[in-house]
Amino acid sequence: MQLYSTNRISENVGFEEAIFRGLPPDNGLYMPLNIPKLPQSFWDNIENLSLNEIAFEICSGLIGDDIPKDDLKTLIDQAIDFEAPVVPIKENIYCLELFHGSSMAFKDFGARFMAAVMSYFLKKSQKSINILVATSGDTGGAVAQGFFDKENISVTILYPAGKVSDIQEKQLTTLGKNIKALEIDGTFDDCQALVKQAFLDNDLRGKFNLASANSINIARLIPQSFYYVAAYAALKKNGKKMVFSVPSGNFGNLTAGLLAIKMGMPNTTFIAATNINKVVPEYLESGVYSPISPSKSTISNAMDVGNPSNFPRMRALFGDSLSDMKGYVKGCYFDDNQTRDGIKELYEDYGYLTCPHSAIGYLGLKEFMDKNSSDDSLGVFLSTAHYAKFLPEMESTLGFLPEIPERLESLLSKTKVAVSMANDFEDFKSYLNENLI
């Protein structure tokens, strides 16, 4: 597998180098040089394949011989040991539940796959690495769970102070061992900028073996395509076009869906559903990309991203053509009051509990289906995290405290361990020099 930088300055690299480097030297993002179309026989018989079998075919097509087939199958089975069920909500509307992994968020797919692949290569090379990752909520917990106690891997997670939920914070600050947390006085975009600056700092790169676990890393992106194709397989028998509504912040999730389209997934439209950090929906409307700084705080905090890092990948997939992108991607956005109404509607009308992020996915799908009522499509909105990770908002919106899964409830009594830090690169660099392996 060969990958290029979206900035088209750095040299092409192989898969192993790309996942450990994270960012190309020219500050672009790695993308596959060639995205293979999966054979028609795969799509013809896909309804007979399991999630892991689908994952294996996707990875085999993209990664090629970089990992032997038997080893690749073992790594997938090790990483993806949970399901992504498609749950009917009402006629022609389904929910793709992505919260059945260890941290109860969709990012378990990427984090666990990445941890498995990195551990595989590190064992072969007998090297160690330092993972740096910024989180707006769920990434931190998924990375912490996925990389916890992995040999020769140290993880440093940056998160914005006061801008993640209590359970999200406990998921990334209570494990200890090789997982360290930095509570940054700023926004998610500030955290992400610190991580990117560290990767571009020659002193740090010369001293430490740094890698990223954000969706900027190609190993996080690839496995997120698995569940789109698996959902297509589950609903293929209906014979209808499919619409995926994707709650979006950093846009890695939606980009992975577009990757699946490039690999041949047929008859699919995507909805980029955001909160008031509506940079991409506005781009789709006007053709002007205007990042927001700082990002705006909302109850769907994991989507509070003012400069989505995966946007260059979206553009690269369509050759920088806005018209081509608009042929597959529609945009919409919703404020907090609308999000609360979406949570209440799903519960009161259909008895379905969903988090604020997933409610935005539902609202985006509903808006699209209402505008295109003559189009006979199946709609799927992504539920990206378990509702119990956002208990205060769920309780205030619904008027009662929903049931909490035991594995999340047990976190509440644990002690948070995090280092508070200003939004200053020199302070961050000093910390890394003193604490990395």
Residue, then its C-alpha position, 0 to 999 in steps of 0.5 A: m500500500q502506497l500513500y501520498s500527502t494531500n499537500r502533494i509535497s512529501e514523498n509517498v510512503g508505505f502503510e507501516e511508515a504512514i501509521f507511525r509517522g501520523l502526519p507527512p512532513d508537509n503537514g498534509l494527511y496521508m491518503p491511499l495512492n490507489i483506492p481499489k474497487l472491490p470485485q462485483s462478486f463481493w457486492d453480489n454476495i455481501e449479505n452472506l458475510s459477517l462484519n469481520e469478513i467484510a473488514f478483511e476484504i476491505c483491508s486486503g484490498l487497501i493494505g495489500d501485502d503489507i500484512p500477510k493475510d493470515d496475520l491480517k485476519t487475526l488482527i481484525d478478529q482481535a480488534i473487532d470483537f463486537e457488533a454494529p447492529v442496524v436497528p429499525i426505528k420506523e418505516n425506512i429509518y434505521c439506526l446503526e449502533l456503533f457503541h458496542g465496543s469497549s469505550m461505548a463509542f464508534k471510535d473503538f473501531g479505529a482505536r482498537f484496529m490501530a492498536a492491534v496493527m501498531s503492536y504487530f509492527l512494533k513486535k516485529s521491529q522491537k521498537s517503542i513509540n509515543i502516541l499523542v492524541a487530541t480528543s473532543g470527547d470519545t476519541g480519548g476514551a477509545v484510544a485509552q481503552g484500545f492502547f491500555d497496557k500495550e507493551n512498548i507504547s506510551v499514550t498522552i491524551l490532550y482534552p479541553a478543560g470543562k468541555v467533555s462529559d464526566i464519564q468521557e473524562k473518567q474514561l481517559t483519566t483513570l486507567g494509569k500505567n501507559i495512559k497519561a492525560l493533559e487537561i488543556d485550558g482551551t478548545f479541542d482545536d487548541c489540543q489538536a493544534l498542539v499535537k500537530q505542532a509536536f509532530l512538526d517539531n524537529d527536536l521532538r521528532g529527533k528525540f522521540n518516536l512519535a505517532s498519532a491516534n487521531s483520525i488524522n492517522i490513516a489506520r484510524l480511518i480505514p476501519q471506520s469504513f467497515y460498518y458502512v459496508a456491513a450496514y449496506a449488507a444488512l439492508k441490501k435485500n430491500g433493494k433501495k438506495m441508502v442514505f447515511s446521516v453522519p453526526s460530524g465533527n472532525f469528519g473522519n467518520l464521514t470520510a470513511g464512508l466516502l472511502a467505501i463509496k470509492m471502493g464500490m459501495p453502490n447507491t449511497t448518499f451521505i448527510a454531513a450533520t453538524n451542530i452550530n460548528k457548521v463549517v462543512p455544511e456552509y462549504l457545501e452551500s457556498g463553496v467557501y471554506s471558513p474555519i471557526s476559531p475558537s469552536k463553539s461549545t454545544i451539548s454535542n461536545a465531541m462535534d465541537v470542531g471549528n476546523p475539521s482535520n479530515f476535510p482535506r481528505m474529503r476534498a482529495l477524494f473528489g479531486d477538489s471538485l465541489s460539484d462532485m462532492k455535492g453529488y454524494v454529500k448533503g449538509c445540515y446543522f442543528d442548534d442545542n434546542q433542536t438537538r434536545d427536541g430530537i432526543k425527546e422525539l426519538y424517545e417519546d415517539y419510538g421509545y429509543l434513547t440516543c445521545p445528543h450527537s446521534a440525535i443530530g444524525y437523526l434530525g439530519l436524516k429526517e430533514f433529508m427524507d422529508k425534503n425527498s419524500s418521493d425518493d424511495s430510499l432507506g435512511v440510516f443515522l449513525s449512533t456514535a456513542h452510548y447515551a449514558k456518556f451524557l447523563p446530565e444532558m439526558e436527564s435534563t432533556l428527558g426529565f428522568l435519569p436513564e439506565i446506566p450500563e455497569r461498565l460506565e457507572s463503575l467509572l464514576s467512583k474512580t479518581k481522575v488523574a490529569v495534568s492541567m496545562a495552559n494552551d502553550f506549545e513550549d509548556f507542552k514541549s517541556y512536558l513531553n521532554e520530561n515524560l516521554i519514553 
